[in-house]
């Protein structure tokens, strides 16, 4: 029996977010460009549903295409933290979540943040969950203010 569409969509999106994090991590730590990552990452993943792969690719593309803007936002809202001093998982999780906030403004900010926190719980440390929450909440509020003032 297939889960309800809501549960299925959330599971699909979560898996995509996790894969996007892994792609960003590979790019960051392996010093690989986006094309190199896409080529090697998907070859190693094996079969992935088109929906999962599509959303992961979209998040990765936005995060890499808008890298300078995203990193500037993160550094500005992560008081007293430079990107290179953050744990690699945390900075790449933040990059993926900020990419989603920028590219998918119809997705509620709380959903993006909660998903990032669940992924942080899985891949990072308990302290990171609080850090990621604070940074994303601050960035999300700024982006909402910009959107509402247009």
Secondary structure, 3 states (H helix, E strand, C coil): CCCCHHHHHHHHHHHHHHHHHHHHHHHHHHCCCHHHHHHHHHHHHCCCCHHHHHHHHHHHHHHHHCHHHHHHHHHHHCCCCCHHHCCHHHHHHHHHHHHHHHHCCCCCHHHHHHHHHHHHHHHCCHHHHHHHHHHHHHHHHHHHHHHHCC
